[in-house]
């Protein structure tokens, strides 16, 4: 098992990419904190994991844009399992609006959940990793939207672009403590951000010739979280079927 007895936190783990990452991590031997702002979703995922691998999942409700909530969540994981080895920052929301339509309140909320949350989670979980003196792995789920402009999103593209450079900055700052930080950029994986259903007409243009699945992202995240990626630090890994390479 690639993550045997490792302790992992996965934010936004109640659906889609986060859910699949939590399930794959647990199947590889990790104890997983299933963090979501929706108690029902988190409990559903944790039940499924524990049915397959008993006592390997802990559902936690957390507003990842709140410093108090994030610190409380991190301490709950330490109390349950004694430390943290892996942090996956996956939680995000989007705006789907142009500059003249997105409101200031929407901008602030997208930035808080999609970017500030990473700052907060790394701030509190990273300190735990340093204090426990056993290193760690941090994987931030970015997006191809952070690599290019879009007509139909403003705050989200800015947040994901910020996340890409925040990842590099965190990698530089945390590497001396044995903590590897990397990011993954998916493209149109599963259902749209904040939605539970995959639209039948959702257009996907890439070189792979198919839609990406949450499992595609989960397996890439597993790689970055495992010892197989011990020499991979501070990079963004596009897991997009070649969408960025083929864009026009």
C-alpha positions as CSV (number, residue, x, y, z in Angstrom):
1,X,0.0,0.0,0.0
2,X,1.4,3.4,-1.0
3,X,0.0,5.3,2.0
4,X,-0.1,2.7,4.7
5,X,-1.0,4.3,8.1
6,X,-0.5,7.8,6.7
7,X,-3.0,10.5,8.0
8,X,-4.6,12.6,5.2
9,X,-6.9,15.6,5.2
10,X,-8.9,16.1,2.0
11,X,-11.0,19.3,1.7
12,X,-14.1,19.4,-0.4
13,X,-14.3,15.6,0.0
14,X,-18.1,15.3,-0.1
15,X,-18.3,15.0,-3.9
16,X,-16.6,14.6,-7.2
17,X,-12.8,14.9,-7.2
18,X,-12.4,15.2,-3.4
19,X,-14.6,12.1,-2.8
20,X,-12.6,10.0,-5.2
21,X,-9.3,11.2,-3.7
22,X,-10.5,10.2,-0.2
23,X,-11.6,6.8,-1.4
24,X,-8.4,6.1,-3.2
25,X,-6.2,7.2,-0.3
26,X,-8.2,5.0,2.1
27,X,-7.8,2.0,-0.2
28,X,-4.1,2.6,-0.2
29,X,-4.0,2.4,3.6
30,X,-4.4,6.1,4.7
31,X,-6.6,7.4,7.5
32,X,-8.6,10.1,5.9
33,X,-10.4,13.2,7.3
34,X,-13.3,13.8,4.9
35,X,-13.7,17.5,5.2
36,X,-16.7,19.3,3.7
37,X,-19.0,22.2,4.5
38,X,-22.0,19.8,4.1
39,X,-22.4,17.3,6.9
40,X,-24.6,14.9,4.9
41,X,-22.1,14.7,2.0
42,X,-19.1,14.2,4.3
43,X,-20.8,11.5,6.3
44,X,-22.0,9.7,3.2
45,X,-18.4,9.5,1.8
46,X,-17.0,8.5,5.2
47,X,-19.6,5.7,5.6
48,X,-18.7,4.3,2.2
49,X,-15.0,4.3,3.1
50,X,-15.4,2.8,6.5
51,X,-17.6,0.0,5.0
52,X,-14.7,-1.0,2.8
53,X,-11.8,-0.1,5.2
54,X,-13.2,0.1,8.8
55,X,-12.2,3.1,10.9
56,X,-10.2,4.8,8.1
57,X,-12.5,7.8,7.6
58,X,-13.5,10.7,9.8
59,X,-16.2,13.2,8.5
60,X,-15.6,16.8,9.6
61,X,-17.7,19.8,8.8
62,X,-15.5,22.9,8.1
63,X,-15.8,26.3,6.5
64,X,-12.4,26.3,5.0
65,X,-12.5,30.1,4.6
66,X,-12.6,30.5,8.4
67,X,-9.4,30.6,10.4
68,X,-11.2,29.4,13.5
69,X,-12.9,26.6,11.7
70,X,-9.7,25.4,10.0
71,X,-7.7,25.4,13.2
72,X,-10.4,23.4,14.9
73,X,-10.6,20.9,12.1
74,X,-6.8,20.4,12.1
75,X,-6.8,19.8,15.8
76,X,-9.6,17.3,15.5
77,X,-7.5,15.3,13.1
78,X,-4.5,15.4,15.4
79,X,-6.7,14.3,18.4
80,X,-8.1,11.4,16.3
81,X,-4.9,10.1,14.7
82,X,-2.0,11.9,16.3
83,X,-0.7,14.0,13.4
84,X,-1.1,14.8,9.7
85,X,1.1,13.5,6.8
86,X,-0.9,14.6,3.7
87,X,-3.0,17.6,3.0
88,X,-5.1,17.9,-0.2
89,X,-6.6,21.4,-0.7
90,X,-9.5,20.6,-3.1
91,X,-12.4,22.8,-1.9
92,X,-13.4,25.5,-4.4
93,X,-16.4,27.5,-5.7
94,X,-16.7,29.4,-8.9
95,X,-18.5,32.5,-10.2
96,X,-19.2,31.8,-14.0
97,X,-19.6,35.6,-14.6
98,X,-17.8,38.3,-16.6
99,X,-16.2,41.3,-14.9
100,X,-19.4,43.5,-15.2
101,X,-21.7,40.9,-13.8
102,X,-19.8,39.4,-10.9
103,X,-20.5,41.3,-7.7
104,X,-17.9,42.3,-5.1
105,X,-19.5,39.8,-2.6
106,X,-19.2,37.0,-5.1
107,X,-15.6,37.9,-5.9
108,X,-14.8,37.9,-2.1
109,X,-16.5,34.5,-1.6
110,X,-14.8,32.8,-4.5
111,X,-11.4,34.1,-3.3
112,X,-12.1,33.0,0.2
113,X,-13.1,29.4,-0.6
114,X,-10.8,28.8,-3.6
115,X,-7.6,30.6,-2.5
116,X,-7.7,31.9,1.1
117,X,-8.7,28.4,2.2
118,X,-5.4,27.0,0.9
119,X,-3.5,29.7,2.8
120,X,-5.4,28.8,6.0
121,X,-5.1,25.1,5.7
122,X,-1.4,25.1,5.0
123,X,-0.9,27.7,7.8
124,X,-2.4,25.4,10.4
125,X,-1.7,21.9,9.0
126,X,1.8,22.9,7.9
127,X,2.7,23.9,11.4
128,X,1.5,20.5,12.6
129,X,3.7,18.8,10.0
130,X,6.7,20.9,11.1
131,X,6.2,20.3,14.8
132,X,5.8,16.5,14.4
133,X,9.2,16.4,12.5
134,X,8.2,13.7,10.0
135,X,7.8,15.8,6.9
136,X,4.6,15.9,4.8
137,X,2.9,16.1,1.4
138,X,0.7,19.0,0.3
139,X,-1.2,18.8,-3.0
140,X,-3.3,21.8,-4.1
141,X,-6.0,21.1,-6.7
142,X,-5.7,24.0,-9.2
143,X,-7.3,24.2,-12.6
144,X,-6.6,24.8,-16.3
145,X,-8.6,28.0,-15.6
146,X,-5.6,29.3,-13.7
147,X,-3.5,29.0,-16.9
148,X,-5.7,31.0,-19.3
149,X,-8.3,33.6,-19.6
150,X,-12.0,32.8,-19.8
151,X,-15.1,34.7,-21.0
152,X,-17.4,33.0,-18.5
153,X,-15.4,33.3,-15.2
154,X,-13.5,36.1,-13.4
155,X,-12.9,35.4,-9.8
156,X,-12.3,31.7,-10.3
157,X,-9.6,32.2,-12.9
158,X,-7.9,34.7,-10.7
159,X,-8.1,32.5,-7.7
160,X,-6.7,29.5,-9.5
161,X,-3.9,31.5,-11.0
162,X,-3.0,32.7,-7.6
163,X,-3.1,29.2,-6.3
164,X,-0.5,28.1,-8.8
165,X,2.1,30.7,-7.6
166,X,1.1,30.2,-4.0
167,X,2.0,26.5,-4.5
168,X,5.4,27.4,-5.7
169,X,5.9,29.8,-2.8
170,X,4.8,27.2,-0.3
171,X,7.1,24.6,-1.9
172,X,10.1,27.0,-1.4
173,X,9.2,27.8,2.2
174,X,8.3,24.3,3.4
175,X,10.9,22.2,1.6
176,X,13.5,22.7,4.3
177,X,11.1,21.0,6.7
178,X,10.7,17.9,4.4
179,X,7.3,19.0,3.2
180,X,6.7,18.6,-0.5
181,X,4.2,20.9,-2.1
182,X,2.8,20.5,-5.6
183,X,-0.4,21.2,-7.5
184,X,-2.6,19.5,-10.1
185,X,-4.6,21.2,-12.8
186,X,-7.7,19.3,-13.9
187,X,-9.9,20.3,-16.8
188,X,-13.7,19.8,-16.7
189,X,-13.6,16.7,-14.5
190,X,-16.9,15.1,-13.6
191,X,-19.6,17.6,-12.7
192,X,-19.0,21.3,-12.8
193,X,-17.7,23.0,-9.6
194,X,-20.5,23.2,-7.1
195,X,-22.9,20.9,-9.0
196,X,-23.7,17.2,-8.5
197,X,-24.7,16.2,-12.1
198,X,-22.6,16.0,-15.2
199,X,-24.5,17.8,-18.1
200,X,-25.0,15.5,-21.1
201,X,-23.8,18.3,-23.4
202,X,-20.7,19.4,-21.4
203,X,-18.1,20.1,-24.1
204,X,-14.6,18.8,-23.6
205,X,-11.8,19.5,-26.0
206,X,-8.6,17.6,-25.4
207,X,-6.1,15.2,-26.9
208,X,-7.3,12.2,-25.0
209,X,-10.6,12.1,-26.8
210,X,-12.7,11.5,-23.7
211,X,-14.0,13.2,-20.6
212,X,-11.8,13.1,-17.6
213,X,-13.0,11.3,-14.5
214,X,-12.5,12.0,-10.8
215,X,-10.4,8.8,-10.7
216,X,-7.9,10.4,-13.1
217,X,-7.3,13.2,-10.7
218,X,-7.3,10.9,-7.6
219,X,-4.6,8.6,-9.1
220,X,-2.4,11.6,-9.9
221,X,-2.9,12.9,-6.4
222,X,-2.0,9.5,-5.0
223,X,1.3,9.7,-7.0
224,X,2.2,13.1,-5.6
225,X,1.3,12.0,-2.0
226,X,3.4,8.9,-2.2
227,X,7.1,8.1,-2.0
228,X,7.0,7.6,-5.8
229,X,7.1,11.4,-6.1
230,X,9.9,12.0,-3.6
231,X,11.9,14.1,-6.1
232,X,8.9,16.1,-7.4
233,X,8.6,19.5,-5.7
234,X,7.0,22.8,-6.5
235,X,5.4,21.7,-9.8
236,X,2.0,21.9,-11.4
237,X,0.9,18.7,-13.0
238,X,-1.8,19.2,-15.7
239,X,-4.1,16.2,-15.6
240,X,-6.3,17.5,-18.4
241,X,-6.1,15.1,-21.3
242,X,-3.9,17.5,-23.1
243,X,-6.4,20.4,-23.0
244,X,-3.8,23.0,-22.3
245,X,-1.5,21.7,-25.0
246,X,-4.2,21.7,-27.6
247,X,-5.9,25.0,-26.8
248,X,-6.5,27.4,-29.7
